[in-house]
């Protein structure tokens, strides 16, 4: 994942996207079934409630987020209807995979200790390092039931970030070797949790099942106390933090993120909807949307901006702006992670899918330092790419405003395009 924050910001500027997008071996394998509301000649099946509301607002207390889409998730101990907690302001992130929750928000109906730990063959707890461009999160892998809208993912692997049973001092140097250190509090993370509904089924896939991945920057095995030690470990795909959507009984081949258009000057908030499944019910039909095939190894597509081909580009609701390099755009003096042109600029770039589909996309860039304090939605927020995403154009949350964006899971087929795909 990537994150662009500035310590001088008067509001928290969340920008999440999967950092492993730059790794050729990142991502899971396998397929995903599709749901149906009825079968010809058979009994009519009543569709489940396959959607959850989204709000783009200031986030949890003291976060002061901008362009961050949140939803609400109910987390339960596997099989339990009493050991549960409903958690609001969970970031909806199409640029990562898996559910992650901050340990500090648990305790109102569910404690981290009530979630069964994932362990290796020797009984050692599996603990994951989730890296961002400018920080990292560290915490154990647990098993849980996840309820979102009317959908349930049962007994799946999630991550609990900032669990005091596994302090960040245990994280290997290869995990912590990123700017700004750990992000294991609600304020530093920018949310109470993250719902990663990207294209992959697992957060690391085959790469983390082999010896070559054992540098500690992904999964680790930690011995039981009182003296806990952690060592890099290979982990099967079945034990990895997984995409909750793929575990739904139906509506499990992808998601649709729908947000309204917002005035160019911005707004205090925006309300939208996260639909589960694509083409499985009347409310998630692909319709006239164009499908863009993604690189099967990296989950990326091609963007051409100002004559430069950016082959590692991606569409990501967890990034709070457009992020790309343009030396002609001045950086902000206050919001130093963003651009501050004198006047709002009208720009465009071309998106190209691996299947050859093309789209010329118009967008605007405005002065981030001039954002009113009461505004949490800004359709023209943009900033420079980081060193690790220099070959990418990050189509963040502003791109989602006024559009229905479809995220197809690997192993599925959308309009004849099989494999990883996005559509709009």
Secondary structure as UniProt FT lines:
FT   TURN            7..8
FT   HELIX           19..22
FT   TURN            24..25
FT   TURN            40..41
FT   STRAND          51..56
FT   TURN            61..63
FT   STRAND          69..76
FT   TURN            78..79
FT   STRAND          84..93
FT   TURN            94..95
FT   STRAND          97..102
FT   HELIX           103..105
FT   HELIX           112..114
FT   TURN            121..122
FT   STRAND          125..131
FT   STRAND          136..148
FT   TURN            149..150
FT   STRAND          151..161
FT   HELIX           164..166
FT   HELIX           168..170
FT   HELIX           173..176
FT   TURN            179..180
FT   HELIX           186..189
FT   STRAND          193..197
FT   HELIX           206..209
FT   HELIX           211..213
FT   STRAND          219..222
FT   STRAND          230..232
FT   HELIX           237..239
FT   HELIX           244..247
FT   STRAND          254..259
FT   TURN            264..265
FT   STRAND          270..276
FT   HELIX           282..284
FT   TURN            287..288
FT   STRAND          291..293
FT   TURN            296..298
FT   STRAND          301..305
FT   TURN            306..307
FT   STRAND          308..315
FT   TURN            317..318
FT   STRAND          322..323
FT   TURN            327..328
FT   TURN            336..337
FT   STRAND          345..352
FT   TURN            354..355
FT   STRAND          358..365
FT   HELIX           368..370
FT   TURN            373..374
FT   TURN            379..380
FT   STRAND          382..383
FT   HELIX           387..389
FT   TURN            390..391
FT   STRAND          394..395
FT   HELIX           397..400
FT   STRAND          404..408
FT   TURN            410..411
FT   STRAND          413..414
FT   TURN            415..416
FT   STRAND          417..418
FT   STRAND          421..423
//
